[in-house]
Amino acid sequence: MLGDAITNLLPMKSNTVDAVITDPPHGEGDFHMRWISQAYRVLSENGSLVVMTNKQNLLKIASVMDSLNLKLVNTIAWVFEPENVTVERINPAHNLILWVSKGTPQCNTRDVTTDVWQIKPTHKFDHPEEKPEELLEKLIELVTHPSQVVLDPFIGSGTTMVVAKKLGDVS
């Protein structure tokens, strides 16, 4: 379904999604409150919300998550080689991934030993925030089991859904 993420979340049934895994655009607190509230509503009782973010969005997103009483399960640092390095500023070489849950999260930590993941960025499409399939595969396998429902309200280049389908999750 293409269109506005918040508008598309509104008609979805409550408690029907096992994991929301997404990389939202920059926005103000009210924007994050609206989409996270809807993501919370559609999450199943023990569903996970996994949000990739940068320093500009971190506090806004974390504040909304806290106000909704979402339980912090873990934070993960995705470390990568910075692109377009300049000497005029400190160049970002990581994103943070916030993993929260409505209840007791389902998790598969079998292949996860640390909260720092060094994964090389890849670019299959001309999308400024494209995430590598390896990163999404690791996240989806961490928070779901095959045939569960994965939602990415900010689908971007579609990597989350491609990987979910490949892993046997419903997207």
LINVENWO-V95342 format. One record per residue. RES is the residue in three letters. OMEGA is omega as a letter, one per 20 degrees, with the letter a starting at -180 (none if undefined). Layout:
BEGIN
RES;OMEGA
RES;OMEGA
END
This chain:
BEGIN
MET;r
LEU;r
GLY;a
ASP;a
ALA;a
ILE;r
THR;a
ASN;r
LEU;a
LEU;a
PRO;a
MET;r
LYS;r
SER;r
ASN;a
THR;a
VAL;a
ASP;r
ALA;r
VAL;a
ILE;a
THR;r
ASP;a
PRO;r
PRO;r
HIS;r
GLY;r
GLU;a
GLY;a
ASP;r
PHE;a
HIS;r
MET;a
ARG;a
TRP;r
ILE;r
SER;r
GLN;r
ALA;r
TYR;a
ARG;a
VAL;r
LEU;r
SER;a
GLU;r
ASN;a
GLY;a
SER;r
LEU;a
VAL;a
VAL;r
MET;a
THR;r
ASN;a
LYS;a
GLN;a
ASN;a
LEU;a
LEU;r
LYS;a
ILE;a
ALA;r
SER;r
VAL;r
MET;r
ASP;a
SER;r
LEU;a
ASN;r
LEU;a
LYS;r
LEU;r
VAL;a
ASN;r
THR;a
ILE;r
ALA;r
TRP;a
VAL;a
PHE;r
GLU;r
PRO;r
GLU;r
ASN;a
VAL;r
THR;a
VAL;a
GLU;a
ARG;r
ILE;a
ASN;r
PRO;r
ALA;r
HIS;r
ASN;r
LEU;r
ILE;r
LEU;r
TRP;r
VAL;a
SER;r
LYS;a
GLY;r
THR;a
PRO;r
GLN;r
CYS;r
ASN;a
THR;a
ARG;a
ASP;a
VAL;a
THR;r
THR;r
ASP;r
VAL;a
TRP;r
GLN;a
ILE;a
LYS;r
PRO;r
THR;a
HIS;r
LYS;a
PHE;r
ASP;a
HIS;a
PRO;a
GLU;a
GLU;r
LYS;a
PRO;r
GLU;a
GLU;r
LEU;a
LEU;r
GLU;a
LYS;r
LEU;a
ILE;r
GLU;r
LEU;a
VAL;r
THR;r
HIS;r
PRO;r
SER;r
GLN;a
VAL;r
VAL;a
LEU;r
ASP;a
PRO;r
PHE;a
ILE;r
GLY;a
SER;r
GLY;a
THR;a
THR;a
MET;r
VAL;a
VAL;r
ALA;r
LYS;r
LYS;a
LEU;r
GLY;r
ASP;r
VAL;a
SER;none
END
